[in-house]
């Protein structure tokens, strides 16, 4: 795995590491241990960063982009990522859950949510909304990568309505400051 990463571009390294861990071919800890044992390794810093994010629950490129371009870039609170919830048979994993603010963000790429699986996820999320008072926002690739500032603004609206009083920031001079919409 790390030999392949040595010959890859940075984007390929990210994809390679995330896919290997998501498919349970290996773990972030095993890869980190192997990387630590190498005297030379191309992309060492990137590999360490990605493996740290995997250990925190990031499982896909879209989830990583959301973490960097929406949550961190706009100083939103840190969400819990892909933690198991529910009973053994009905174990659920939420992409990002802001527990204290009763908000779930689901990041849906086509590979992970094809066809009727998306509808099942929507029904599950609607049940959450009704049963636990948890609001769900669902984003695809374009929302997380092309429109991260608008996405941050929507997330911010629900975080604030859930009680978050933090101070978001602009990610760049072109970014409109994320703020709750006036009703």
Backbone as ProteinMPNN parsed JSONL, in Angstrom:
{"seq_chain_A": "XXXXXXXXXXXXXXXXXXXXXXXXXXXXXXXXXXXXXXXXXXXXXXXXXXXXXXXXXXXXXXXXXXXXXXXXXXXXXXXXXXXXXXXXXXXXXXXXXXXXXXXXXXXXXXXXXXXXXXXXXXXXXXXXXXXXXXXXXXXXXXXXXXXXXXXXXXXXXXXXXXXXXXXXXXXXXXXXXXXXXXX", "coords_chain_A": {"N_chain_A": [[0.823, -1.186, 0.0], [1.834, 1.314, 0.905], [3.994, 1.426, -0.795], [2.722, 1.818, -3.225], [1.631, 4.313, -2.714], [3.937, 5.843, -2.679], [4.472, 6.149, -5.366], [2.41, 7.62, -6.322], [0.228, 10.452, -7.111], [-0.556, 13.328, -5.015], [-3.46, 13.492, -4.753], [-4.137, 10.887, -5.527], [-2.894, 9.441, -3.505], [-4.431, 10.154, -1.265], [-6.948, 9.069, -2.01], [-6.262, 6.346, -2.284], [-5.438, 5.595, 0.356], [-7.783, 6.171, 1.848], [-9.692, 4.478, 0.606], [-8.56, 1.92, 1.061], [-8.706, 1.703, 3.851], [-11.459, 2.12, 4.295], [-12.555, -0.091, 3.015], [-11.716, -1.984, 4.698], [-9.28, -3.287, 4.278], [-6.997, -2.778, 5.537], [-5.792, -0.988, 8.44], [-5.751, 2.35, 9.809], [-3.925, 2.526, 11.906], [-2.172, 0.344, 11.414], [-1.085, 1.11, 8.95], [0.112, 3.523, 9.702], [2.051, 2.596, 11.48], [3.64, 1.075, 9.729], [4.505, 3.13, 8.033], [5.988, 4.673, 9.828], [8.137, 3.006, 10.151], [9.664, 3.332, 7.908], [12.506, 4.697, 6.393], [12.668, 6.501, 4.27], [10.061, 8.176, 2.634], [7.859, 9.201, 0.272], [5.534, 11.868, 0.299], [5.104, 11.821, 3.06], [4.083, 13.553, 5.101], [1.479, 14.103, 4.158], [0.418, 11.497, 4.134], [0.477, 10.949, 6.903], [-1.336, 12.923, 7.799], [-3.762, 12.159, 6.503], [-4.131, 9.565, 7.546], [-4.478, 10.188, 10.238], [-6.92, 11.519, 10.054], [-8.533, 9.429, 9.156], [-8.456, 7.812, 11.408], [-9.988, 9.425, 13.012], [-12.459, 9.043, 11.908], [-13.051, 9.744, 9.243], [-14.025, 8.587, 6.083], [-14.172, 8.785, 3.32], [-13.324, 10.507, 0.249], [-15.057, 12.654, -0.2], [-16.034, 13.094, 2.411], [-13.649, 13.9, 3.591], [-13.136, 16.251, 2.182], [-15.334, 17.774, 3.037], [-14.691, 18.011, 5.764], [-12.304, 19.56, 5.589], [-12.922, 21.766, 3.804], [-15.398, 22.78, 4.511], [-16.11, 22.441, 7.358], [-13.597, 22.893, 8.915], [-12.477, 25.068, 7.464], [-14.311, 27.086, 7.858], [-14.44, 27.374, 10.541], [-16.33, 25.874, 12.026], [-18.001, 23.916, 14.573], [-16.448, 20.857, 15.668], [-17.496, 17.831, 14.326], [-18.715, 14.537, 15.251], [-17.559, 11.638, 13.682], [-18.73, 9.007, 11.735], [-19.378, 7.169, 13.831], [-20.445, 4.258, 15.515], [-23.91, 3.702, 16.044], [-26.915, 2.784, 17.732], [-28.504, -0.476, 18.1], [-27.001, -3.806, 17.974], [-27.962, -5.268, 15.64], [-29.12, -3.277, 14.142], [-27.188, -1.379, 13.584], [-26.012, 1.84, 12.979], [-24.282, 4.291, 11.051], [-23.349, 7.576, 11.098], [-22.362, 10.111, 8.901], [-21.403, 12.705, 9.7], [-21.944, 13.917, 12.873], [-23.323, 16.302, 14.89], [-23.635, 16.221, 17.923], [-24.423, 17.69, 20.29], [-25.928, 19.666, 19.135], [-28.041, 18.562, 17.856], [-27.886, 17.716, 15.126], [-27.312, 16.127, 12.029], [-25.09, 15.486, 9.399], [-25.133, 14.156, 6.283], [-23.113, 12.778, 3.82], [-23.239, 12.131, 0.6], [-21.968, 10.241, -1.813], [-22.165, 8.928, -5.147], [-21.235, 6.267, -5.361], [-21.478, 5.177, -2.796], [-24.157, 5.434, -2.238], [-26.13, 4.345, -4.178], [-29.031, 4.373, -6.322], [-31.898, 2.838, -4.941], [-30.869, 2.676, -2.402], [-30.299, 5.209, -1.533], [-32.876, 6.21, -1.16], [-33.684, 4.588, 0.992], [-31.913, 5.546, 2.931], [-32.862, 8.184, 3.111], [-35.435, 7.728, 4.19], [-34.716, 6.594, 6.66], [-33.43, 8.801, 7.802], [-35.553, 10.603, 7.938], [-37.12, 9.307, 9.832], [-35.443, 9.666, 12.044], [-35.615, 12.437, 12.312], [-38.286, 12.73, 13.081], [-38.454, 11.003, 15.323], [-36.311, 11.511, 17.174], [-35.859, 14.18, 17.153], [-33.795, 15.13, 15.615], [-32.125, 16.954, 13.173], [-31.421, 16.578, 9.704], [-29.029, 17.197, 7.257], [-28.26, 16.76, 3.882], [-25.712, 16.216, 1.616], [-24.141, 16.214, -1.597], [-21.407, 15.585, -3.885], [-20.882, 18.063, -5.32], [-21.886, 20.048, -3.59], [-20.186, 19.845, -1.403], [-17.697, 20.341, -2.51], [-17.681, 22.218, -4.645], [-19.354, 24.218, -3.76], [-18.636, 25.0, -1.009], [-18.844, 27.156, 0.791], [-21.508, 28.003, 0.746], [-22.652, 25.65, 1.645], [-21.536, 25.572, 4.217], [-22.87, 27.79, 5.286], [-25.538, 26.853, 5.402], [-25.261, 24.69, 7.172], [-24.394, 26.104, 9.384], [-26.714, 27.623, 9.977], [-28.443, 25.624, 11.052], [-26.862, 24.67, 13.145], [-26.733, 26.93, 14.796], [-29.47, 27.242, 15.368], [-29.695, 25.059, 16.935], [-28.343, 25.817, 19.156], [-25.609, 26.504, 19.061], [-23.135, 28.884, 19.684], [-20.825, 29.796, 18.634], [-18.141, 31.407, 16.739], [-18.087, 31.645, 13.426], [-15.913, 31.762, 10.493], [-14.72, 33.527, 7.555], [-13.572, 31.715, 4.769], [-11.958, 32.578, 2.759], [-11.049, 35.548, 0.907], [-13.03, 35.712, -1.041], [-15.161, 34.408, 0.033], [-18.4, 34.71, 1.245], [-19.231, 35.825, 4.454], [-20.01, 33.147, 6.54], [-23.174, 32.969, 7.85], [-26.134, 32.948, 9.807], [-29.175, 32.794, 8.051], [-31.478, 35.457, 7.584], [-34.782, 35.364, 8.637]], "CA_chain_A": [[0.0, 0.0, 0.0], [2.699, 2.491, 0.984], [4.794, 1.454, -2.018], [1.859, 2.444, -4.227], [1.517, 5.733, -2.351], [5.186, 6.5, -3.061], [4.463, 6.414, -6.812], [1.136, 8.271, -6.651], [0.066, 11.897, -6.915], [-1.217, 13.564, -3.721], [-4.876, 13.089, -4.796], [-4.184, 9.418, -5.571], [-2.519, 8.972, -2.165], [-5.616, 10.327, -0.416], [-7.941, 8.081, -2.426], [-5.73, 5.019, -1.986], [-5.49, 5.351, 1.801], [-9.174, 6.156, 2.299], [-10.351, 3.261, 0.101], [-8.015, 0.741, 1.736], [-9.247, 1.642, 5.215], [-12.913, 1.98, 4.219], [-12.857, -1.479, 2.627], [-11.152, -2.809, 5.767], [-8.128, -4.045, 3.82], [-6.004, -2.491, 6.562], [-6.256, 0.056, 9.361], [-4.893, 3.529, 9.898], [-2.83, 2.214, 12.838], [-1.196, -0.517, 10.734], [-0.39, 1.92, 7.947], [0.962, 4.484, 10.42], [3.192, 1.827, 11.99], [4.494, 0.755, 8.583], [5.112, 4.388, 7.578], [6.993, 5.056, 10.821], [9.296, 2.13, 9.982], [10.379, 3.634, 6.665], [13.45, 5.812, 6.461], [12.258, 7.452, 3.244], [8.712, 7.971, 2.128], [7.293, 10.36, -0.412], [4.218, 12.275, 0.823], [5.012, 11.397, 4.468], [3.198, 14.445, 5.848], [0.118, 13.86, 3.679], [0.009, 10.176, 4.635], [0.207, 11.104, 8.34], [-2.574, 13.696, 7.944], [-4.913, 11.347, 6.078], [-4.314, 8.473, 8.512], [-5.069, 10.8, 11.434], [-8.33, 11.783, 9.759], [-9.198, 8.125, 9.125], [-8.617, 7.412, 12.815], [-11.08, 10.25, 13.552], [-13.726, 8.641, 11.321], [-13.218, 10.092, 7.828], [-13.993, 7.361, 5.292], [-14.213, 8.992, 1.878], [-12.778, 11.777, -0.23], [-16.074, 13.685, 0.047], [-16.013, 13.387, 3.847], [-12.421, 14.658, 3.866], [-13.325, 17.602, 1.641], [-16.25, 18.453, 3.947], [-13.905, 18.335, 6.959], [-11.354, 20.643, 5.314], [-13.438, 22.934, 3.078], [-16.606, 23.312, 5.151], [-16.017, 22.521, 8.82], [-12.387, 23.578, 9.394], [-12.256, 26.346, 6.772], [-15.253, 28.095, 8.356], [-14.392, 27.305, 12.015], [-17.543, 25.284, 12.605], [-17.597, 22.952, 15.606], [-16.023, 19.549, 15.176], [-18.521, 16.796, 14.423], [-18.301, 13.144, 15.44], [-17.599, 11.035, 12.36], [-18.898, 7.57, 11.515], [-19.381, 6.412, 15.077], [-21.591, 3.343, 15.516], [-25.073, 4.041, 16.873], [-27.991, 1.805, 17.674], [-28.276, -1.838, 18.579], [-26.137, -4.623, 17.119], [-28.533, -5.596, 14.33], [-29.492, -2.072, 13.397], [-26.092, -0.435, 13.767], [-25.998, 2.927, 11.999], [-23.113, 5.163, 11.066], [-23.646, 8.9, 10.567], [-21.128, 10.691, 8.371], [-20.986, 13.73, 10.666], [-23.025, 14.181, 13.829], [-23.08, 17.356, 15.877], [-24.509, 15.67, 18.962], [-24.98, 18.724, 21.173], [-26.785, 20.595, 18.378], [-29.1, 17.756, 17.237], [-27.727, 17.836, 13.682], [-26.545, 15.12, 11.3], [-24.776, 15.807, 8.008], [-24.84, 12.967, 5.49], [-22.38, 13.121, 2.608], [-23.619, 11.022, -0.263], [-21.412, 10.046, -3.14], [-22.933, 7.948, -5.921], [-20.775, 4.909, -5.099], [-21.946, 4.718, -1.487], [-25.607, 5.566, -2.112], [-26.778, 4.224, -5.482], [-30.436, 3.992, -6.488], [-32.854, 2.758, -3.833], [-30.183, 2.832, -1.114], [-30.471, 6.624, -1.171], [-34.234, 6.343, -0.626], [-33.673, 3.978, 2.325], [-31.233, 6.498, 3.813], [-33.78, 9.304, 3.334], [-36.477, 7.268, 5.112], [-34.081, 6.472, 7.975], [-33.201, 10.146, 8.322], [-36.854, 11.168, 8.289], [-37.485, 8.709, 11.121], [-34.661, 10.374, 13.058], [-36.189, 13.77, 12.471], [-39.529, 12.611, 13.835], [-38.307, 10.28, 16.578], [-35.322, 12.034, 18.114], [-35.701, 15.621, 17.009], [-32.512, 15.41, 14.975], [-32.258, 17.456, 11.806], [-30.429, 16.009, 8.804], [-28.69, 17.849, 5.999], [-27.648, 15.78, 2.994], [-24.953, 16.881, 0.563], [-23.389, 15.426, -2.55], [-20.063, 16.029, -4.234], [-20.806, 19.481, -5.689], [-22.113, 20.892, -2.408], [-19.016, 19.805, -0.53], [-16.45, 20.708, -3.176], [-17.834, 23.403, -5.488], [-20.085, 25.236, -2.995], [-18.435, 24.771, 0.427], [-19.254, 28.308, 1.603], [-22.97, 27.925, 0.861], [-22.903, 24.501, 2.516], [-21.215, 26.016, 5.582], [-23.952, 28.669, 5.727], [-26.702, 26.051, 5.78], [-24.917, 23.962, 8.404], [-24.372, 27.118, 10.435], [-28.098, 27.929, 10.344], [-28.988, 24.597, 11.946], [-26.061, 24.647, 14.375], [-27.179, 28.039, 15.65], [-30.814, 26.96, 15.888], [-29.507, 24.031, 17.952], [-27.713, 26.383, 20.337], [-24.198, 26.848, 18.927], [-22.92, 30.33, 19.744], [-19.46, 30.042, 18.202], [-17.891, 32.44, 15.732], [-17.54, 31.117, 12.178], [-15.083, 32.742, 9.785], [-14.633, 33.427, 6.103], [-12.458, 30.843, 4.398], [-11.124, 33.298, 1.801], [-11.649, 36.863, 0.621], [-14.216, 35.536, -1.89], [-16.213, 33.755, 0.808], [-19.303, 35.529, 2.034], [-19.109, 35.277, 5.808], [-21.118, 32.267, 6.864], [-24.02, 33.497, 8.924], [-27.513, 32.465, 9.741], [-30.043, 33.592, 7.184], [-32.582, 36.146, 8.275], [-36.058, 34.729, 8.264]], "C_chain_A": [[0.875, 1.261, 0.0], [3.64, 2.582, -0.214], [4.005, 2.12, -3.14], [1.746, 3.945, -3.96], [2.776, 6.501, -2.742], [5.197, 6.889, -4.538], [3.252, 7.23, -7.25], [1.216, 9.789, -6.501], [-0.586, 12.115, -5.549], [-2.694, 13.158, -3.717], [-5.031, 11.571, -4.812], [-3.828, 8.818, -4.216], [-3.737, 9.033, -1.24], [-6.643, 9.247, -0.735], [-7.505, 6.663, -2.055], [-5.862, 4.686, -0.497], [-6.93, 5.252, 2.304], [-9.888, 4.882, 1.856], [-9.869, 2.009, 0.831], [-8.589, 0.595, 3.138], [-10.758, 1.452, 5.205], [-13.306, 0.54, 3.897], [-12.313, -2.493, 3.629], [-10.052, -3.758, 5.279], [-6.976, -3.89, 4.803], [-6.59, -1.43, 7.49], [-5.288, 1.231, 9.328], [-3.705, 3.242, 10.817], [-1.761, 1.353, 12.177], [-0.39, 0.285, 9.711], [0.547, 2.925, 8.607], [2.213, 3.793, 10.942], [4.178, 1.502, 10.866], [5.205, 2.004, 8.076], [6.214, 4.827, 8.533], [8.271, 4.229, 10.676], [10.098, 2.393, 8.721], [11.286, 4.846, 6.843], [13.057, 6.903, 5.47], [10.853, 7.124, 2.798], [8.224, 9.281, 1.519], [5.913, 10.641, 0.191], [4.029, 11.907, 2.294], [4.016, 12.254, 5.259], [1.732, 14.238, 5.451], [-0.407, 12.523, 4.201], [-0.341, 10.276, 6.116], [-1.105, 11.855, 8.565], [-3.8, 12.851, 7.625], [-5.166, 10.23, 7.087], [-4.869, 8.989, 9.835], [-6.547, 11.065, 11.245], [-9.131, 10.486, 9.696], [-9.442, 7.65, 10.551], [-9.736, 8.198, 13.493], [-12.429, 9.958, 12.896], [-13.966, 9.025, 9.874], [-13.068, 8.82, 6.995], [-13.983, 7.571, 3.784], [-13.613, 10.347, 1.522], [-13.77, 12.904, 0.013], [-16.104, 14.067, 1.525], [-14.768, 14.194, 4.216], [-12.55, 16.091, 3.352], [-14.273, 18.407, 2.529], [-15.485, 18.9, 5.199], [-13.019, 19.556, 6.714], [-12.035, 21.915, 4.81], [-14.693, 23.546, 3.695], [-16.35, 23.519, 6.643], [-14.792, 23.313, 9.289], [-12.233, 24.959, 8.772], [-13.142, 27.456, 7.322], [-15.36, 28.1, 9.882], [-15.713, 26.863, 12.629], [-17.112, 24.278, 13.665], [-17.256, 21.603, 14.978], [-17.144, 18.534, 15.386], [-17.91, 15.435, 14.703], [-18.524, 12.427, 14.112], [-17.703, 9.522, 12.408], [-18.727, 6.736, 12.78], [-20.593, 5.485, 15.073], [-22.671, 3.804, 16.492], [-26.083, 2.912, 16.747], [-27.581, 0.45, 18.208], [-27.47, -2.621, 17.56], [-26.709, -4.855, 15.727], [-28.87, -4.368, 13.5], [-28.436, -0.976, 13.561], [-26.078, 0.562, 12.623], [-24.715, 3.723, 12.148], [-23.512, 6.473, 10.402], [-22.339, 9.51, 10.083], [-20.574, 11.745, 9.325], [-22.173, 14.001, 11.58], [-22.557, 15.23, 14.831], [-24.059, 17.07, 17.02], [-25.195, 16.756, 19.776], [-25.982, 19.625, 20.461], [-27.879, 19.876, 17.584], [-29.083, 17.859, 15.704], [-26.854, 16.702, 13.148], [-26.308, 15.653, 9.9], [-24.394, 14.499, 7.33], [-24.221, 13.409, 4.18], [-22.487, 11.939, 1.655], [-22.966, 11.074, -1.633], [-22.218, 8.968, -3.847], [-22.528, 6.512, -5.595], [-21.354, 4.351, -3.806], [-23.464, 4.696, -1.388], [-26.312, 5.462, -3.466], [-28.267, 3.902, -5.354], [-31.281, 4.007, -5.239], [-32.181, 2.844, -2.468], [-30.31, 4.276, -0.627], [-31.852, 6.829, -0.563], [-34.336, 5.735, 0.768], [-33.025, 4.914, 3.327], [-32.142, 7.684, 4.123], [-34.868, 8.919, 4.326], [-35.926, 7.145, 6.534], [-33.903, 7.854, 8.599], [-34.498, 10.833, 8.7], [-37.349, 10.597, 9.608], [-36.729, 9.374, 12.262], [-35.278, 11.729, 13.369], [-37.43, 13.702, 13.346], [-39.305, 12.029, 15.225], [-37.4, 10.93, 17.598], [-35.169, 13.54, 18.047], [-34.369, 16.016, 16.403], [-32.767, 15.846, 13.544], [-31.133, 16.874, 10.968], [-30.265, 16.892, 7.575], [-27.946, 16.818, 5.157], [-26.988, 16.524, 1.835], [-24.258, 15.862, -0.325], [-22.063, 16.089, -2.86], [-19.985, 17.53, -4.512], [-20.993, 20.398, -4.48], [-20.872, 20.964, -1.53], [-17.741, 20.319, -1.171], [-16.553, 21.985, -3.997], [-18.473, 24.55, -4.706], [-19.879, 25.086, -1.484], [-18.899, 25.933, 1.3], [-20.764, 28.321, 1.806], [-23.37, 26.769, 1.78], [-22.645, 24.882, 3.97], [-22.313, 26.922, 6.125], [-25.188, 27.903, 6.154], [-26.445, 25.278, 7.069], [-24.943, 24.929, 9.584], [-25.785, 27.468, 10.904], [-28.64, 26.911, 11.348], [-28.167, 24.445, 13.219], [-26.522, 25.747, 15.326], [-28.578, 27.787, 16.196], [-30.775, 25.849, 16.933], [-28.755, 24.525, 19.176], [-26.242, 26.738, 20.213], [-24.039, 28.352, 18.874], [-21.515, 30.707, 19.306], [-19.365, 31.087, 17.104], [-17.293, 31.804, 14.475], [-16.656, 32.168, 11.509], [-15.169, 32.519, 8.283], [-13.427, 32.568, 5.766], [-11.499, 31.523, 3.434], [-11.755, 34.668, 1.574], [-12.913, 36.766, -0.238], [-15.406, 34.957, -1.13], [-17.095, 34.807, 1.468], [-19.257, 34.987, 3.443], [-20.279, 34.363, 6.106], [-21.909, 32.863, 8.03], [-25.411, 32.942, 8.748], [-28.326, 33.386, 8.855], [-31.077, 34.299, 8.025], [-33.867, 35.551, 7.764], [-37.089, 35.765, 7.926]], "O_chain_A": [[0.672, 2.162, -0.813], [4.04, 3.677, -0.61], [4.559, 2.899, -3.916], [1.765, 4.748, -4.893], [2.699, 7.677, -3.097], [5.86, 7.853, -4.919], [3.092, 7.501, -8.44], [2.123, 10.331, -5.869], [-1.123, 11.167, -4.977], [-3.142, 12.532, -2.756], [-5.943, 11.029, -4.188], [-4.395, 7.8, -3.819], [-4.031, 8.076, -0.522], [-7.151, 8.584, 0.17], [-8.312, 5.874, -1.564], [-6.345, 3.612, -0.139], [-7.261, 4.363, 3.089], [-10.61, 4.271, 2.644], [-10.669, 1.14, 1.178], [-8.922, -0.511, 3.564], [-11.288, 0.7, 6.022], [-14.277, 0.018, 4.444], [-12.433, -3.702, 3.435], [-9.903, -4.872, 5.783], [-6.098, -4.748, 4.896], [-7.743, -1.028, 7.339], [-4.151, 1.107, 8.873], [-2.589, 3.676, 10.53], [-0.569, 1.603, 12.358], [0.83, 0.151, 9.621], [1.655, 3.152, 8.121], [3.312, 4.342, 10.856], [5.391, 1.635, 11.03], [6.384, 1.945, 7.726], [7.261, 5.302, 8.095], [9.357, 4.687, 11.031], [11.114, 1.737, 8.489], [10.877, 5.878, 7.374], [13.106, 8.09, 5.794], [10.495, 5.962, 2.607], [8.188, 10.321, 2.177], [5.204, 9.703, 0.555], [2.896, 11.7, 2.731], [3.197, 11.719, 6.006], [0.852, 14.202, 6.311], [-1.547, 12.434, 4.656], [-1.362, 9.736, 6.541], [-1.899, 11.471, 9.424], [-4.763, 12.831, 8.391], [-6.317, 9.979, 7.445], [-5.65, 8.296, 10.487], [-7.342, 10.863, 12.163], [-10.281, 10.446, 10.134], [-10.518, 7.141, 10.863], [-10.362, 7.709, 14.433], [-13.439, 10.552, 13.275], [-15.003, 8.662, 9.317], [-12.112, 8.066, 7.171], [-13.799, 6.609, 3.038], [-13.424, 11.21, 2.378], [-13.369, 14.003, 0.395], [-16.19, 15.25, 1.852], [-14.836, 15.078, 5.069], [-12.12, 17.034, 4.017], [-14.044, 19.595, 2.754], [-15.621, 20.042, 5.637], [-12.984, 20.477, 7.53], [-11.77, 23.007, 5.311], [-15.013, 24.705, 3.43], [-16.372, 24.65, 7.129], [-14.943, 24.31, 9.995], [-11.897, 25.918, 9.467], [-12.778, 28.63, 7.264], [-16.246, 28.738, 10.45], [-16.156, 27.418, 13.635], [-15.966, 23.829, 13.653], [-17.728, 21.268, 13.891], [-17.673, 18.398, 16.489], [-16.733, 15.204, 14.428], [-19.571, 12.594, 13.487], [-16.886, 8.843, 13.03], [-18.02, 5.729, 12.788], [-21.675, 5.903, 14.659], [-22.383, 4.236, 17.608], [-26.089, 2.177, 15.76], [-26.468, 0.259, 18.698], [-27.273, -2.175, 16.43], [-26.009, -4.658, 14.734], [-28.895, -4.436, 12.271], [-28.763, 0.206, 13.664], [-26.126, 0.186, 11.452], [-24.141, 3.812, 13.234], [-23.965, 6.473, 9.257], [-21.323, 9.435, 10.774], [-19.408, 11.682, 9.712], [-23.275, 14.282, 11.11], [-21.547, 15.067, 15.516], [-25.162, 17.615, 17.066], [-26.416, 16.739, 19.933], [-26.798, 20.277, 21.112], [-28.557, 20.481, 16.754], [-30.119, 18.061, 15.07], [-25.817, 16.363, 13.718], [-27.215, 16.209, 9.28], [-23.454, 13.82, 7.745], [-24.735, 14.304, 3.509], [-21.896, 10.884, 1.884], [-23.363, 11.854, -2.498], [-22.89, 8.172, -3.191], [-23.383, 5.627, -5.554], [-21.686, 3.167, -3.738], [-24.009, 4.001, -0.53], [-27.018, 6.389, -3.864], [-28.699, 3.247, -4.406], [-31.387, 5.025, -4.553], [-32.863, 3.064, -1.467], [-30.418, 4.518, 0.575], [-31.993, 7.538, 0.434], [-35.0, 6.298, 1.639], [-33.517, 5.068, 4.445], [-32.194, 8.143, 5.264], [-35.194, 9.705, 5.216], [-36.584, 7.541, 7.496], [-34.19, 8.052, 9.78], [-34.541, 11.571, 9.683], [-37.934, 11.318, 10.417], [-37.298, 9.622, 13.325], [-35.439, 12.111, 14.528], [-37.606, 14.521, 14.248], [-39.893, 12.501, 16.199], [-37.703, 10.898, 18.79], [-34.409, 14.115, 18.827], [-33.869, 17.114, 16.65], [-33.515, 15.209, 12.802], [-30.018, 16.695, 11.458], [-31.243, 17.282, 6.937], [-27.097, 16.088, 5.669], [-27.614, 17.345, 1.165], [-23.843, 14.795, 0.127], [-21.648, 17.032, -2.186], [-19.1, 18.203, -3.984], [-20.317, 21.421, -4.371], [-20.548, 22.018, -0.981], [-16.801, 20.694, -0.469], [-15.599, 22.763, -4.04], [-18.173, 25.718, -4.956], [-20.861, 25.048, -0.743], [-19.309, 25.716, 2.441], [-21.247, 28.612, 2.9], [-24.296, 26.887, 2.583], [-23.438, 24.555, 4.852], [-22.654, 26.835, 7.305], [-25.823, 28.251, 7.15], [-27.304, 25.218, 7.948], [-25.458, 24.601, 10.653], [-26.022, 27.597, 12.105], [-29.222, 27.284, 12.367], [-28.719, 24.123, 14.271], [-26.681, 25.512, 16.524], [-28.85, 28.085, 17.359], [-31.706, 25.707, 17.726], [-28.544, 23.771, 20.125], [-25.663, 27.235, 21.179], [-24.727, 29.026, 18.108], [-21.059, 31.818, 19.577], [-20.375, 31.584, 16.606], [-16.111, 31.46, 14.464], [-16.654, 33.33, 11.914], [-15.624, 31.478, 7.809], [-12.38, 32.679, 6.404], [-10.351, 31.099, 3.299], [-12.881, 34.912, 2.008], [-13.774, 37.644, -0.17], [-16.537, 35.016, -1.611], [-16.599, 35.692, 2.167], [-19.245, 33.768, 3.615], [-21.431, 34.764, 5.94], [-21.343, 33.212, 9.066], [-25.799, 32.521, 7.659], [-28.181, 34.608, 8.906], [-31.5, 33.79, 9.063], [-34.003, 35.27, 6.573], [-38.223, 35.421, 7.589]]}, "name": "protein", "num_of_chains": 1, "seq": "XXXXXXXXXXXXXXXXXXXXXXXXXXXXXXXXXXXXXXXXXXXXXXXXXXXXXXXXXXXXXXXXXXXXXXXXXXXXXXXXXXXXXXXXXXXXXXXXXXXXXXXXXXXXXXXXXXXXXXXXXXXXXXXXXXXXXXXXXXXXXXXXXXXXXXXXXXXXXXXXXXXXXXXXXXXXXXXXXXXXXXX"}
